[in-house]
């Protein structure tokens, strides 16, 4: 706990005919022994000083940022001070309201990123911006509106005033980082993919229309390179793989998946466009992990009947990411599909409907579902999953090759992201999403991007550490690897074209 914000309560001497010092100088001189320096003064705070200092008999609470600037002033003695941290994902926003006095999360909320209508992935959003420079402002406004709604929702839940939020920290991939700050991300999508800004930055919240304290700052975690941004830095902070002796791999699964490999001696990182399939998008019956979403699936090998579990036990409405992985893995294990992902036309079950490219396997019949339609996995759904998991595996493999490591050298495998909290680790390995690592070495760590953002919100030392991490990680551009295309094509097979790379899985699917 070493937040950038602290409240200092002081009692000022009232002016007299012999002491007609200005209100501002009187306040700053009184605060000087507390800070050891002459503070800068936020203009919005300045305008409040004459009224506030006289409201409670010259007793005031000064809110100071990084021992450098007076950003707010309140009458009397006030202890409440809050901060807000956000994981700005390509598909989802996750916000956390924290009490800066003890570090506790007092409320949290999430929502879909409002930028999705402008493009489901970062490349399509950058293209949208390149069509017209004014589109950048439109995308920035949309995400700010989304975050302001999260702030409003969490403040209502915790009975906190938004004006008492004095600090803000966010993490996001490089494109999300730039758009959030209103910085053109155009060149991030063009070789050699340079970010406009790598170092961390602090800007006034009011400059980007965030509805928190007027003098509050927004801290943006630094980016690394390409599309590997502050979210990857946050991942590293949360898992501390940069301090580990053993070789570790971290995969933060999302529309834009970040992969980090290494230990305290060296870290390498890459980004791969895995797409939003694992968040339910581009899947015929895909949906978010909300009430009624099928989240787990089992297929009986004797009669191919299906058991499933839904979120909150509600009637099924669709398939969330973990169920999509389960479905493909179960179809593969029961030889309902081959290792190329094609349905087996020789199996006779009413659940399997072979209809050319529109072939499907029914998970829940219409009389079971809330939508009164059959919920199925289609041939096209399987193809989308194959492409997504191939991107992740290929990124992992190329990083290992770059470090001269093998799967056997990896001692810890961290699977991060909201999706990574619920997916069955064995089924994820069965489809070849990540290398054939023993399950006892696999650890699900949840939203580490959000965790790292909260850590930075609560400590200026962590912010300095984040800066060092961003400068030390070596970025690997997958497209520059001569074997990328060949490796990617082999990885589209289930679990992989070369089964010797998945010895433990080969025994399950053969």
C-alpha positions in Angstrom: 0.0 0.0 0.0 1.6 3.2 -1.2 -1.1 5.0 -3.2 -0.4 8.1 -5.2 -3.2 9.8 -3.2 -3.2 10.8 0.5 -5.5 13.1 2.6 -3.8 15.6 4.9 -5.9 17.4 7.6 -4.6 20.8 8.6 -5.8 23.7 10.7 -5.0 27.1 9.2 -4.4 30.3 11.1 -7.2 32.8 10.3 -6.0 36.1 8.7 -5.8 39.3 10.5 -4.9 42.9 9.8 -1.3 42.0 10.7 -1.5 38.8 8.7 -3.2 39.3 5.4 -1.4 36.5 3.5 -3.4 35.1 0.5 -5.7 32.1 1.1 -3.7 30.0 -1.3 -0.3 30.8 0.2 -1.7 30.3 3.7 -2.8 26.8 2.7 0.3 25.8 0.8 2.7 27.1 3.5 0.7 25.2 6.2 1.0 22.0 4.0 4.7 22.4 3.3 5.9 20.7 6.6 3.7 17.7 5.7 5.1 17.3 2.2 8.6 18.8 2.4 8.0 20.8 -0.7 5.9 23.6 -2.3 2.9 21.9 -3.9 1.6 22.6 -7.3 -2.1 23.5 -7.3 -4.9 22.1 -9.5 -6.9 25.0 -11.0 -10.3 23.4 -10.0 -9.1 23.1 -6.4 -7.8 26.6 -6.5 -11.3 28.0 -7.2 -12.7 26.2 -4.2 -10.1 27.4 -1.6 -11.6 30.7 -0.4 -15.0 29.2 0.5 -13.8 25.8 1.7 -11.2 27.0 4.2 -13.7 29.1 6.0 -16.5 26.5 6.1 -15.3 24.5 9.1 -13.4 27.1 11.2 -10.2 26.9 9.1 -10.0 23.1 9.3 -9.6 21.5 5.9 -8.7 18.2 4.3 -6.2 18.5 1.4 -6.0 15.6 -1.1 -2.4 15.4 -2.4 -1.2 13.5 -5.5 2.2 11.9 -5.4 3.4 14.5 -2.9 3.5 17.0 -5.8 0.1 18.5 -6.3 -2.9 19.6 -4.3 -5.8 18.2 -6.4 -8.7 18.7 -4.1 -9.7 20.4 -0.8 -12.7 19.7 1.4 -14.0 21.4 4.6 -13.3 19.8 7.9 -11.8 16.4 8.6 -12.4 13.8 5.8 -10.9 10.4 5.6 -12.8 8.8 2.7 -10.6 8.4 -0.4 -11.3 6.1 -3.3 -9.7 4.9 -6.6 -10.9 3.2 -9.7 -9.1 0.5 -11.7 -10.2 -0.7 -15.1 -9.2 -3.6 -17.4 -10.0 -2.2 -20.9 -10.4 -5.3 -22.9 -11.2 -5.5 -26.6 -14.5 -7.2 -25.8 -15.1 -6.5 -22.2 -14.6 -3.7 -19.6 -14.0 -4.7 -16.0 -14.0 -1.9 -13.3 -13.1 -2.0 -9.6 -13.8 0.6 -7.0 -11.2 0.5 -4.3 -10.9 2.1 -0.8 -7.4 3.7 -0.9 -7.1 3.7 2.9 -7.1 -0.1 3.1 -6.9 -1.4 -0.5 -10.2 -3.3 -0.3 -12.4 -3.7 -3.4 -15.7 -2.1 -2.3 -17.6 -2.8 -5.6 -16.9 -4.1 -9.0 -18.8 -4.3 -12.3 -18.3 -5.3 -16.0 -19.8 -4.7 -19.3 -19.3 -5.3 -23.0 -16.9 -2.8 -24.6 -19.2 -0.2 -26.4 -16.7 -0.1 -29.2 -17.8 -3.5 -30.6 -20.3 -2.0 -33.1 -17.4 -0.2 -34.7 -15.3 -3.5 -35.0 -15.0 -6.7 -33.1 -11.2 -6.7 -33.1 -8.5 -4.1 -32.8 -7.6 -4.2 -36.5 -11.1 -3.4 -37.6 -11.3 -0.5 -35.1 -8.0 0.9 -36.3 -9.3 0.7 -39.9 -12.4 2.6 -38.8 -10.2 5.3 -37.4 -8.1 5.5 -40.5 -11.2 6.1 -42.6 -11.8 9.4 -40.8 -9.7 11.0 -38.0 -13.0 12.0 -36.3 -13.8 8.4 -35.8 -11.0 8.2 -33.1 -13.0 10.6 -31.0 -16.1 8.6 -31.5 -14.4 5.4 -30.3 -12.8 7.2 -27.4 -16.1 8.7 -26.3 -17.8 5.3 -26.5 -15.4 3.6 -24.1 -15.4 6.6 -21.7 -19.2 6.4 -21.6 -18.9 2.7 -20.8 -16.5 3.3 -18.0 -18.5 6.2 -16.6 -21.4 3.7 -16.4 -19.2 1.3 -14.4 -18.2 4.1 -12.1 -21.8 5.1 -11.6 -22.9 1.4 -11.0 -20.1 0.7 -8.4 -20.6 4.0 -6.6 -24.3 3.3 -6.2 -23.6 -0.2 -4.9 -21.0 1.1 -2.4 -22.8 4.3 -1.5 -19.8 6.4 -2.6 -19.8 9.7 -4.4 -17.9 9.6 -7.7 -16.4 13.0 -6.7 -14.5 11.1 -4.0 -12.7 9.0 -6.5 -9.3 10.7 -6.6 -7.2 8.3 -8.6 -7.7 6.1 -11.7 -5.6 3.4 -13.3 -6.2 1.3 -16.4 -4.6 -1.5 -18.4 -5.3 -2.4 -22.0 -3.6 -3.7 -25.1 -1.7 -1.1 -27.1 -4.7 -0.2 -29.4 -7.2 0.1 -26.5 -4.6 2.2 -24.6 -4.2 4.6 -27.4 -7.9 4.9 -28.2 -8.7 5.4 -24.5 -6.3 8.4 -24.4 -7.3 9.7 -27.8 -3.9 8.9 -29.4 -4.1 7.8 -33.0 -3.3 4.0 -33.1 -2.9 3.9 -36.9 0.8 2.9 -37.0 0.3 0.1 -34.5 -1.3 -1.9 -37.3 1.4 -1.1 -39.9 4.9 -2.7 -40.0 7.0 -2.4 -38.0 4.0 -1.9 -35.6 5.4 0.9 -33.3 3.3 2.3 -30.5 2.9 6.0 -30.3 3.8 5.8 -26.6 5.6 3.2 -24.5 6.1 4.8 -21.2 3.4 5.2 -18.5 1.5 8.5 -18.6 -0.6 10.5 -16.2 -3.4 12.8 -17.5 -6.2 14.7 -15.8 -9.4 12.7 -15.7 -11.4 15.7 -16.8 -9.3 15.9 -20.0 -10.9 12.7 -21.2 -14.4 13.3 -19.6 -14.1 10.7 -16.9 -16.7 11.6 -14.2 -14.6 11.4 -11.0 -13.0 14.1 -8.9 -12.2 17.1 -11.1 -8.5 17.2 -10.1 -8.0 13.4 -10.3 -5.4 11.9 -12.5 -5.6 8.9 -14.9 -2.6 6.6 -14.8 -2.0 4.5 -17.9 0.2 1.4 -17.5 3.1 1.4 -20.0 3.0 -0.6 -23.3 5.6 -3.1 -24.5 5.5 -3.1 -28.3 3.1 -4.0 -31.1 -0.3 -5.0 -29.6 1.4 -6.2 -26.3 0.3 -3.4 -24.1 -0.4 -2.5 -20.5 -2.6 -5.5 -20.0 0.5 -7.8 -20.5 2.5 -5.6 -18.0 -0.4 -6.0 -15.6 -0.4 -9.8 -16.2 3.3 -9.9 -15.3 2.8 -7.8 -12.2 0.0 -10.0 -10.9 1.8 -13.3 -11.5 5.3 -12.1 -10.7 6.8 -14.3 -13.4 9.5 -11.6 -13.7 10.7 -12.6 -10.3 10.5 -16.4 -10.7 13.4 -18.8 -10.9 11.5 -21.4 -12.9 10.5 -21.0 -16.5 6.9 -19.9 -16.7 4.4 -19.2 -19.5 1.4 -16.9 -19.1 -1.5 -16.9 -21.7 -4.0 -14.1 -21.2 -6.9 -15.4 -23.4 -9.1 -12.8 -25.1 -10.0 -11.4 -28.5 -6.3 -10.3 -28.5 -4.3 -12.9 -26.6 -1.1 -12.0 -24.9 1.5 -14.7 -24.3 4.6 -14.2 -22.0 7.4 -16.7 -21.5 10.4 -16.6 -19.2 11.6 -15.9 -15.7 13.7 -13.4 -13.7 16.5 -13.7 -16.3 14.5 -12.9 -19.4 11.0 -12.5 -20.6 9.7 -12.6 -24.2 6.1 -11.8 -25.3 3.9 -11.8 -28.3 0.3 -11.1 -29.2 -2.0 -13.2 -31.4 -5.4 -12.5 -32.9 -7.3 -15.3 -31.4 -10.6 -13.5 -32.0 -13.7 -13.4 -29.8 -14.8 -17.0 -30.2 -13.9 -17.9 -26.6 -16.2 -15.1 -25.5 -19.1 -16.5 -27.5 -18.8 -14.3 -30.6 -18.9 -15.8 -34.2 -20.5 -18.9 -32.6 -24.0 -19.7 -33.8 -25.4 -20.1 -30.3 -22.6 -18.3 -28.5 -23.2 -15.9 -25.7 -21.6 -14.3 -22.6 -21.3 -16.3 -19.4 -24.5 -15.0 -18.0 -27.6 -16.7 -16.6 -28.7 -19.6 -18.8 -25.4 -20.0 -20.6 -24.3 -23.6 -20.9 -20.9 -23.6 -19.2 -20.0 -27.3 -19.1 -20.7 -30.2 -21.4 -20.3 -34.0 -21.2 -21.1 -36.5 -24.0 -21.9 -40.1 -23.1 -19.6 -42.4 -25.2 -22.2 -45.2 -25.3 -25.1 -43.4 -26.8 -23.8 -39.8 -27.5 -26.4 -38.3 -25.1 -25.4 -34.9 -23.6 -25.3 -33.7 -20.1 -24.7 -30.0 -19.5 -24.5 -27.4 -16.7 -25.8 -23.9 -17.0 -24.9 -20.6 -15.2 -27.2 -20.4 -12.1 -28.9 -23.6 -13.2 -31.3 -21.7 -15.5 -32.8 -23.1 -18.7 -30.2 -23.0 -21.5 -30.0 -20.0 -23.8 -26.7 -20.6 -25.5 -23.1 -21.6 -25.2 -20.4 -19.5 -23.4 -16.7 -19.9 -24.1 -15.9 -22.7 -21.6 -18.8 -24.8 -23.1 -17.6 -24.2 -26.6 -14.2 -25.7 -25.6 -15.9 -28.6 -23.8 -18.1 -29.3 -26.9 -15.2 -29.5 -29.3 -13.1 -31.6 -26.9 -16.0 -34.0 -26.2 -16.8 -34.4 -29.9 -13.2 -35.2 -30.6 -12.9 -37.7 -27.7 -16.0 -39.5 -28.8 -14.9 -39.5 -32.5 -17.9 -37.5 -33.6 -15.3 -35.3 -35.3 -11.9 -36.2 -36.7 -8.6 -34.4 -36.0 -9.3 -32.1 -38.9 -12.5 -31.0 -37.2 -14.9 -32.6 -39.7 -18.0 -34.4 -38.4 -18.0 -38.2 -38.7 -20.7 -39.1 -41.2 -20.7 -42.8 -40.1 -22.0 -42.2 -36.6 -25.8 -42.6 -36.2 -27.4 -40.4 -33.6 -30.3 -38.0 -33.9 -28.1 -35.3 -32.4 -25.8 -35.3 -35.4 -27.2 -33.7 -38.4 -25.1 -33.9 -41.6 -26.2 -31.2 -43.9 -23.2 -30.2 -45.9 -21.4 -27.1 -44.6 -24.3 -26.5 -42.1 -23.8 -29.8 -40.3 -24.3 -29.6 -36.5 -24.5 -31.5 -33.3 -27.4 -30.7 -30.9 -26.4 -30.0 -27.3 -29.9 -29.0 -26.0 -33.2 -29.8 -27.7 -35.7 -27.0 -28.3 -38.0 -28.3 -25.6 -35.2 -27.9 -23.1 -34.1 -24.4 -24.1 -35.4 -21.1 -23.0 -35.2 -19.9 -26.7 -37.4 -22.8 -27.8 -34.8 -23.7 -30.5 -32.2 -26.4 -30.6 -28.9 -25.2 -29.2 -26.1 -26.8 -31.3 -22.5 -26.7 -32.3 -22.0 -26.3 -36.0 -19.3 -27.2 -38.4 -18.5 -23.5 -38.8 -18.3 -23.1 -35.0 -15.7 -25.8 -34.9 -13.7 -24.1 -37.6 -13.8 -20.8 -35.7 -12.5 -22.6 -32.6 -9.7 -24.3 -34.6 -8.4 -21.0 -35.9 -8.6 -19.3 -32.5 -6.8 -22.1 -30.6 -4.2 -22.4 -33.4 -3.3 -18.8 -33.0 -2.7 -19.2 -29.3 -0.7 -22.5 -29.7 1.4 -21.1 -32.5 2.3 -18.0 -30.4 3.3 -20.3 -27.5 5.4 -22.5 -29.8 7.3 -19.6 -31.4 8.2 -18.1 -28.1 9.5 -21.4 -26.8 11.6 -21.8 -30.0 12.9 -18.3 -29.5 14.2 -19.1 -26.0 15.4 -22.5 -27.0 13.0 -24.1 -24.6 10.7 -27.2 -24.9 7.4 -28.0 -23.3 9.2 -30.1 -20.7 11.2 -27.0 -19.5 8.0 -25.1 -18.5 7.4 -25.4 -14.8 4.3 -23.2 -14.5 1.6 -22.4 -17.0 -0.7 -19.5 -16.1 -4.0 -19.2 -17.9 -5.5 -15.8 -17.4 -8.5 -13.8 -18.5 -12.2 -14.1 -17.6 -12.5 -17.1 -19.9 -9.5 -18.8 -18.3 -11.3 -18.9 -15.0 -13.9 -21.4 -16.0 -12.6 -23.5 -18.9 -11.8 -27.2 -18.2 -7.9 -27.4 -18.4 -7.9 -30.9 -19.8 -10.4 -30.1 -22.5 -8.5 -26.9 -23.4 -5.4 -29.1 -23.8 -7.3 -31.8 -25.7 -8.2 -29.3 -28.5 -4.6 -28.1 -28.5 -5.1 -24.6 -27.1 -2.0 -24.6 -25.1 1.1 -26.9 -25.0 1.0 -30.4 -23.5 1.9 -29.3 -20.0 1.0 -31.6 -17.1 -2.2 -30.4 -15.5 -0.6 -30.0 -12.1 1.6 -27.3 -13.6 -1.4 -25.4 -14.9 -2.9 -22.6 -12.8 -6.0 -20.5 -13.6 -5.4 -17.0 -12.3 -8.5 -15.1 -13.5 -8.4 -11.5 -14.7 -4.7 -10.7 -14.0 -4.9 -7.6 -16.2 -7.5 -6.2 -13.7 -5.4 -7.4 -10.8 -2.3 -5.7 -12.1 -4.2 -2.5 -12.7 -5.4 -2.6 -9.1 -1.9 -3.2 -7.8 -0.7 -0.1 -9.7 -3.6 1.9 -8.3 -2.6 1.1 -4.8 1.2 1.6 -5.1 3.4 4.1 -6.9 6.3 1.6 -6.4 4.3 -0.9 -8.5 4.0 1.8 -11.2 7.8 2.2 -11.2 8.1 -1.6 -11.4 5.7 -1.7 -14.3 7.9 0.8 -16.2 11.0 -1.4 -15.7 9.1 -4.5 -16.9 7.8 -2.8 -20.1 11.4 -1.8 -21.0 12.9 -5.2 -20.2 10.4 -7.6 -22.0 11.5 -8.6 -25.5 8.7 -8.4 -28.0 8.5 -11.1 -30.7 6.5 -10.3 -33.9 5.0 -13.6 -34.9 4.5 -12.4 -38.5 8.3 -12.0 -38.8 8.9 -15.7 -38.1 9.5 -17.6 -41.3 7.7 -20.7 -40.0 4.6 -18.9 -38.6 2.3 -19.8 -41.5 3.4 -23.5 -41.5 3.1 -23.8 -37.7 -0.3 -22.1 -37.7 -1.7 -24.5 -40.3 -0.4 -27.6 -38.4 -1.9 -26.2 -35.2 -5.4 -26.0 -36.7 -5.6 -29.8 -36.4 -7.1 -31.2 -33.2 -5.1 -31.2 -31.1 -2.2 -30.8 -33.6 -1.2 -32.3 -36.9 2.0 -33.7 -35.2 0.5 -35.8 -32.4 3.9 -36.4 -30.9 3.7 -32.8 -29.6 0.7 -33.9 -27.5 1.6 -37.3 -26.1 -0.8 -37.2 -23.2 -3.7 -36.1 -25.4 -2.9 -38.6 -28.1 -3.8 -41.4 -25.7 -7.2 -39.8 -25.1 -8.3 -39.0 -28.7 -6.9 -42.2 -30.4 
